[in-house]
Amino acid sequence: MKTFYLNIIIQLLVLLLISDISQAVIRDRSEYEKTGNVIWDIETDDKVVALTFDDGPHRSNTQTLLNVLDEYDVQATFFVVGEDVQEHPDIVRRILFENHEIGNHTFTHHYNEQVSKTSLSQEIEQTDTLLMDMFGIKPLFFRPVGGYYNDDIINAALEKEHKISLWSWHQDLGTGITVVKNKSCHMC
């Protein structure tokens, strides 16, 4: 009986060692920024804002957003979800035609802080392949779902030759007033 339990324990340990489940290291933001591969914001004296929108394309919201951006002659980056690209390729065509940038935001947009590197790599690859096949483009940037990041998430994107673009929430204008600089727009 003792041998039976010992055998089960050994098998479980082996499974854990070879499984895709990992406790990826989560480093401080500054550690990732030092590499230049993960971007939250960029120091500049220029008065510029980078507008980014996640989780689309969405049939009505993205169209409305594009109309406003066009009205003011403003460019933005749209971090697209592969499944939504399949559903609304006409909107992606418009985004590209109007000279906006496309970023990769996974294929299924599954919120999972502990996503495995293998699973995330497949999601990134699936969306990259779709965008290349449909539009002849490969995004430069990847944005992880929910802004979750750890070594596995960062490395999965880097191995697919993406820089990681996160967001900065607040900007101090030097007036003592803090405003939202770049807030996620769900379903855009």
C-alpha positions in Angstrom: 0.0 0.0 0.0 2.9 2.3 0.9 4.4 1.7 -2.5 1.2 2.5 -4.2 0.9 5.9 -2.6 4.6 6.6 -3.2 4.1 5.7 -6.9 1.1 8.1 -7.2 3.1 10.9 -5.5 6.0 10.4 -7.9 3.7 10.4 -10.9 2.1 13.6 -9.8 5.5 15.3 -9.3 6.6 14.2 -12.7 3.3 15.6 -14.2 3.9 18.9 -12.4 7.4 19.1 -13.6 6.6 18.5 -17.3 3.2 20.3 -17.4 2.6 23.6 -18.9 1.5 25.0 -15.5 4.0 27.5 -14.3 4.4 30.1 -11.6 6.0 32.7 -13.8 8.0 35.4 -12.2 6.4 38.7 -12.0 9.0 41.5 -11.9 8.6 45.1 -11.0 7.5 47.3 -13.9 10.9 49.1 -13.9 12.7 45.8 -14.6 10.6 45.2 -17.8 11.0 48.8 -18.9 14.8 48.6 -18.8 14.7 46.2 -21.6 12.8 48.5 -23.9 10.5 45.7 -24.9 7.6 46.7 -22.6 6.2 50.1 -22.9 3.8 51.9 -20.5 4.6 55.4 -21.5 7.4 57.4 -23.2 9.2 60.4 -21.8 8.9 63.3 -24.2 8.7 67.1 -24.1 6.3 67.0 -27.0 2.7 67.5 -26.3 1.4 64.2 -27.7 -0.9 61.5 -26.7 -1.0 57.9 -28.0 -4.6 56.7 -28.2 -5.1 53.0 -28.0 -8.3 51.0 -28.1 -8.7 47.3 -27.1 -11.1 44.4 -27.5 -12.5 44.9 -31.0 -13.3 45.4 -33.7 -16.9 45.9 -32.5 -19.6 46.5 -35.1 -21.0 49.8 -33.9 -18.5 51.1 -31.3 -15.5 50.9 -33.5 -17.3 52.5 -36.5 -18.4 55.4 -34.2 -14.9 55.8 -32.9 -13.4 55.8 -36.4 -15.8 58.5 -37.4 -14.7 60.7 -34.5 -11.0 60.0 -35.2 -11.5 60.9 -38.9 -13.4 64.1 -38.0 -10.4 65.3 -36.0 -7.7 63.8 -38.2 -6.4 61.7 -35.3 -4.6 58.4 -35.6 -4.8 55.6 -33.0 -3.8 52.0 -32.4 -6.4 49.3 -32.3 -5.5 46.2 -30.3 -7.7 43.6 -32.0 -9.0 40.2 -30.9 -8.7 37.5 -33.6 -12.2 36.2 -33.2 -13.6 39.7 -33.7 -11.3 40.2 -36.7 -12.9 37.1 -38.3 -16.4 38.5 -37.6 -15.7 42.0 -38.8 -13.0 42.1 -41.4 -14.6 45.1 -43.1 -13.9 47.2 -40.0 -10.3 46.1 -39.9 -10.0 47.1 -43.6 -11.3 50.5 -42.7 -8.9 50.8 -39.7 -6.0 50.1 -42.0 -7.4 52.2 -44.9 -7.6 55.2 -42.5 -3.9 54.7 -41.5 -4.4 53.5 -38.0 -2.2 50.9 -36.4 -3.2 47.4 -35.6 -1.9 45.6 -32.5 -2.4 42.0 -31.4 -4.7 41.4 -28.4 -4.9 37.6 -28.5 -7.4 35.4 -30.4 -10.1 34.8 -27.7 -9.5 37.6 -25.2 -9.6 35.2 -22.3 -8.8 36.9 -18.9 -6.3 34.7 -17.2 -3.4 36.1 -15.1 -1.8 32.6 -15.0 -2.1 31.8 -18.7 0.5 29.4 -19.8 3.2 30.5 -22.2 2.3 27.8 -24.7 -1.4 28.8 -24.7 -0.7 32.5 -25.0 1.9 31.8 -27.8 -0.8 29.9 -29.7 -3.3 32.8 -29.3 -0.7 35.4 -30.5 0.3 33.2 -33.4 -3.3 32.5 -34.4 -4.1 36.3 -34.5 -0.8 37.1 -36.3 -1.5 34.4 -38.9 -5.1 35.7 -39.4 -4.0 39.3 -39.9 -1.2 38.2 -42.3 -3.6 36.0 -44.3 -6.4 38.5 -44.5 -4.5 41.9 -44.6 -0.9 41.2 -45.3 0.2 42.7 -41.9 2.0 41.6 -38.8 1.5 43.8 -35.8 4.6 45.3 -34.1 2.8 45.5 -30.7 1.0 43.0 -28.5 -1.2 44.0 -25.5 -1.9 41.3 -22.9 -5.5 40.9 -21.9 -6.3 42.8 -18.7 -2.8 44.3 -18.7 -1.6 41.1 -16.9 2.1 40.6 -17.3 4.7 38.2 -16.0 7.8 36.6 -17.5 5.8 34.0 -19.4 3.5 36.5 -20.9 6.3 38.9 -21.8 8.5 36.1 -23.3 5.6 34.6 -25.3 5.1 38.0 -27.0 8.8 38.6 -27.5 9.3 35.2 -29.1 6.6 36.1 -31.6 8.6 39.3 -32.3 6.2 41.7 -30.6 7.0 44.6 -28.3 4.5 44.8 -25.4 2.4 47.9 -25.1 0.6 48.5 -21.9 -1.0 51.8 -20.8 -0.5 54.6 -18.4 -3.6 55.6 -16.5 -2.8 59.0 -15.2 -0.8 62.0 -16.3 0.1 64.9 -14.1 -0.2 68.1 -16.1 1.9 70.0 -13.7 -1.2 71.8 -12.5 -1.9 69.6 -9.6 -4.7 68.1 -11.7 -4.4 64.4 -12.6 -6.4 63.2 -15.6 -7.0 59.9 -17.3 -4.4 59.7 -20.1 -5.2 56.4 -21.7 -8.1 54.4 -20.4 -9.2 51.1 -21.8 -12.2 51.2 -24.1 -13.9 47.9 -23.9 -15.7 46.7 -27.0 -14.1 49.4 -29.3 
